[in-house]
């Protein structure tokens, strides 16, 4: 069973979530499914975004390794990216 994400066109999305969904739609043509799923619970959404921001800002992992981790997490979330 798959859990549906939020409706990206719904009114009342939180500011950060709405901005991210709009940015992904503009850049990629649609929001990422994993972000729509995380957005069902804003605290989980913020935690996931913080993890990726922390990885990017830390400088501890090579950019190529961060990209591989990102792809693996996307795979587990059913994202075709």
C-alpha positions as CSV (number, residue, x, y, z in Angstrom):
1,X,0.0,0.0,0.0
2,X,1.3,3.4,-0.9
3,X,0.5,6.5,1.1
4,X,-0.6,9.5,-1.0
5,X,1.1,12.8,-0.6
6,X,-0.6,16.1,-0.1
7,X,-2.4,17.8,-3.0
8,X,0.1,20.3,-4.3
9,X,-2.7,22.6,-5.5
10,X,-4.4,22.7,-2.1
11,X,-5.1,26.0,-0.4
12,X,-3.4,26.6,3.0
13,X,0.0,24.9,2.4
14,X,2.6,26.2,4.8
15,X,4.8,29.0,3.4
16,X,8.0,26.9,3.1
17,X,6.1,23.9,1.7
18,X,4.2,26.1,-0.9
19,X,7.5,27.8,-2.0
20,X,9.2,24.4,-2.4
21,X,6.3,22.9,-4.3
22,X,6.2,25.9,-6.6
23,X,9.9,25.9,-7.2
24,X,10.0,22.2,-8.0
25,X,7.1,22.6,-10.4
26,X,8.8,25.5,-12.1
27,X,12.1,23.8,-12.4
28,X,11.1,20.2,-13.0
29,X,7.5,20.4,-14.2
30,X,6.0,18.8,-11.1
31,X,6.8,18.7,-7.3
32,X,8.8,15.7,-6.1
33,X,6.6,12.9,-4.8
34,X,8.7,12.4,-1.6
35,X,8.3,16.1,-0.7
36,X,4.5,15.7,-1.1
37,X,4.6,12.7,1.2
38,X,6.8,14.4,3.8
39,X,4.5,17.4,3.7
40,X,1.6,15.4,5.2
41,X,3.4,16.1,8.5
42,X,5.2,19.5,8.4
43,X,7.6,18.4,11.2
44,X,8.8,15.5,9.2
45,X,9.1,17.7,6.1
46,X,11.2,20.2,7.9
47,X,13.4,17.3,9.3
48,X,14.0,15.8,5.8
49,X,14.8,19.2,4.3
50,X,17.2,20.0,7.2
51,X,19.0,16.7,6.6
52,X,19.7,17.6,3.0
53,X,20.6,21.1,3.9
54,X,22.9,19.8,6.6
55,X,24.6,17.4,4.2
56,X,25.1,20.2,1.7
57,X,26.5,22.7,4.2
58,X,28.7,20.3,6.2
59,X,31.3,19.8,3.6
60,X,32.0,16.4,5.2
61,X,30.8,14.4,2.2
62,X,31.9,14.8,-1.4
63,X,29.1,16.2,-3.6
64,X,29.1,13.0,-5.7
65,X,28.5,10.9,-2.6
66,X,25.7,13.3,-1.5
67,X,24.1,12.9,-4.9
68,X,24.3,9.1,-4.6
69,X,22.7,9.2,-1.2
70,X,20.0,11.4,-2.6
71,X,19.3,9.0,-5.5
72,X,19.2,6.0,-3.1
73,X,16.7,7.7,-0.8
74,X,14.7,8.8,-3.9
75,X,14.6,5.1,-5.0
76,X,13.3,4.0,-1.7
77,X,10.6,6.6,-1.8
78,X,9.5,5.4,-5.3
79,X,10.8,8.6,-7.0
80,X,11.9,8.1,-10.6
81,X,14.3,11.0,-10.4
